[in-house]
């Protein structure tokens, strides 16, 4: 039986998964900043509109917002509406509408998905059975890459026994600190 060459396995898995590693890393960065920057969509156009809104805030219901969207020619799925700081805000899947309650003047902002960025984010969030199994294999391969990396340097000051285990422990402790601080 042929002996496993861990160095070759480490190298070949790294080469095979380089595209996915880079895609997941970029997607992870994008996801980390999703509250301050909306990378999945960008503004395509804005259009000024005027509409006579009801004077009573209680009449600015979800049904009113859906009907208003239809009257404004917005056909995409309704998400939510609210009144905040003297503004009536309505959010649809591809459009946001905001009206000044006092003047009835408003603006429709239309959005489209950002090419490439949207695709890698969707890849990161995919729920398809095929992708789940492929991602599981990828995760196991990353574990293999990590473990084979620990045995590649046999001796010396940069070996696992001398230095590697200390860095690995630090690498485990660092995210655990954040996990406990953020929960």
C-alpha positions in Angstrom: 0.0 0.0 0.0 1.3 3.4 -1.0 2.1 5.9 1.8 0.0 9.2 1.8 2.1 12.2 0.9 0.6 14.8 3.2 2.5 17.6 1.5 1.1 16.7 -1.9 -2.5 16.4 -0.5 -2.1 19.8 1.2 -0.9 21.4 -2.0 -3.5 19.8 -4.3 -6.5 20.6 -2.0 -5.2 24.2 -1.8 -5.0 24.4 -5.6 -8.4 22.8 -6.1 -10.2 25.1 -3.7 -8.4 28.4 -4.3 -11.3 29.9 -6.2 -13.8 28.9 -3.5 -11.5 30.1 -0.7 -11.2 33.5 -2.4 -14.9 33.7 -3.1 -15.9 32.8 0.5 -13.3 35.2 1.9 -14.7 38.1 -0.3 -18.2 37.1 0.6 -17.3 37.0 4.3 -15.9 40.5 4.1 -19.0 41.7 2.3 -21.3 40.1 4.9 -19.3 41.6 7.7 -20.1 45.1 6.5 -23.7 44.5 5.3 -25.2 46.9 8.0 -23.2 49.9 6.8 -22.9 49.1 3.1 -25.5 47.3 1.1 -23.2 45.5 -1.3 -25.8 43.3 -2.8 -27.7 46.2 -4.4 -26.9 49.5 -5.8 -29.0 52.5 -6.8 -30.0 52.4 -10.4 -32.2 55.5 -10.4 -34.1 57.9 -8.3 -37.3 59.7 -9.2 -39.1 62.5 -7.5 -42.8 62.0 -6.9 -45.6 63.8 -5.1 -48.6 62.2 -3.5 -51.4 63.5 -1.2 -50.9 61.3 1.9 -53.6 61.0 4.6 -53.2 63.5 7.4 -53.7 60.9 10.1 -50.7 58.7 10.7 -53.1 55.8 11.7 -54.2 55.6 8.0 -50.7 54.9 6.8 -51.1 51.2 7.1 -49.5 48.3 5.4 -52.4 47.9 3.0 -52.2 51.7 2.2 -48.4 51.2 1.5 -49.1 48.3 -0.8 -51.8 50.2 -2.7 -49.5 53.2 -2.9 -46.8 51.1 -4.5 -49.2 49.9 -7.2 -50.3 53.5 -7.9 -46.7 54.5 -8.2 -46.1 51.6 -10.7 -44.0 49.5 -8.4 -44.6 45.8 -9.1 -42.1 44.1 -6.8 -42.8 42.5 -3.5 -43.7 44.6 -0.5 -41.4 44.3 2.5 -42.4 46.9 5.2 -43.5 50.5 5.8 -43.1 52.9 8.7 -43.4 56.5 9.8 -40.2 57.9 11.2 -39.0 61.5 11.7 -41.9 63.0 9.7 -41.3 60.7 6.8 -43.4 57.8 5.4 -41.0 55.1 4.3 -42.0 52.1 2.2 -39.6 49.3 1.3 -40.1 46.9 -1.6 -37.8 44.3 -2.9 -36.2 46.5 -5.6 -37.5 49.9 -4.6 -37.6 52.2 -1.6 -40.1 55.1 -1.3 -39.9 58.0 1.1 -42.4 60.8 1.5 -42.3 63.9 3.6 -45.6 63.8 5.5 -46.0 67.6 5.6 -45.4 68.2 1.9 -46.3 64.9 0.2 -43.1 65.2 -1.8 -41.0 62.1 -2.1 -38.6 60.0 -3.9 -38.5 56.5 -5.4 -35.1 54.8 -5.3 -34.8 51.8 -7.5 -32.1 49.1 -7.0 -30.5 46.3 -8.9 -28.3 43.5 -7.7 -24.6 44.2 -8.0 -23.0 41.8 -10.6 -20.4 39.4 -9.2 -20.7 40.7 -5.6 -24.3 39.5 -5.5 -23.3 36.2 -7.0 -20.6 35.4 -4.4 -22.9 36.5 -1.6 -25.6 34.2 -2.9 -23.0 31.4 -3.1 -22.2 32.0 0.6 -25.9 31.9 1.6 -27.1 29.1 -0.7 -29.4 26.4 0.7 -29.5 24.0 -2.3 -28.8 20.4 -1.3 -26.0 20.1 -3.8 -24.3 23.2 -2.5 -24.7 22.1 1.1 -22.9 18.8 0.4 -20.2 20.5 -1.7 -19.7 23.0 1.1 -19.4 20.2 3.7 -16.7 18.5 1.5 -15.0 21.9 1.3 -15.1 22.3 5.1 -13.6 18.8 5.5 -10.9 19.7 3.0 -10.1 22.9 4.9 -9.7 20.9 8.1 -7.4 18.5 6.1 -5.4 21.5 4.8 -5.1 22.8 8.3 -4.0 19.5 9.8 -1.6 18.6 7.0 0.0 22.0 7.4 0.9 21.1 11.0 2.9 18.1 10.0 4.7 19.5 6.9 7.6 21.0 8.8 9.2 18.1 10.8 11.8 19.8 12.9 13.4 23.1 13.7 12.3 26.4 15.3 9.3 26.7 12.9 7.9 23.2 13.5 4.6 22.3 15.1 6.3 21.2 18.3 8.4 24.3 18.7 6.1 27.2 17.4 3.1 25.9 15.5 1.0 24.7 18.5 1.4 28.1 20.2 0.1 30.0 17.2 -2.7 27.4 16.9 -3.8 27.9 20.5 -3.6 31.7 20.0 -5.7 31.3 16.8 -8.3 29.3 18.8 -8.4 31.7 21.8 -8.7 34.9 19.7 -12.2 34.1 18.2 -13.4 32.6 21.5 -12.7 35.9 23.2 -14.8 37.7 20.6 -17.5 35.0 20.9 -17.8 35.6 24.6 -17.5 39.4 24.4 -20.2 39.6 21.7 -22.7 37.2 23.2 
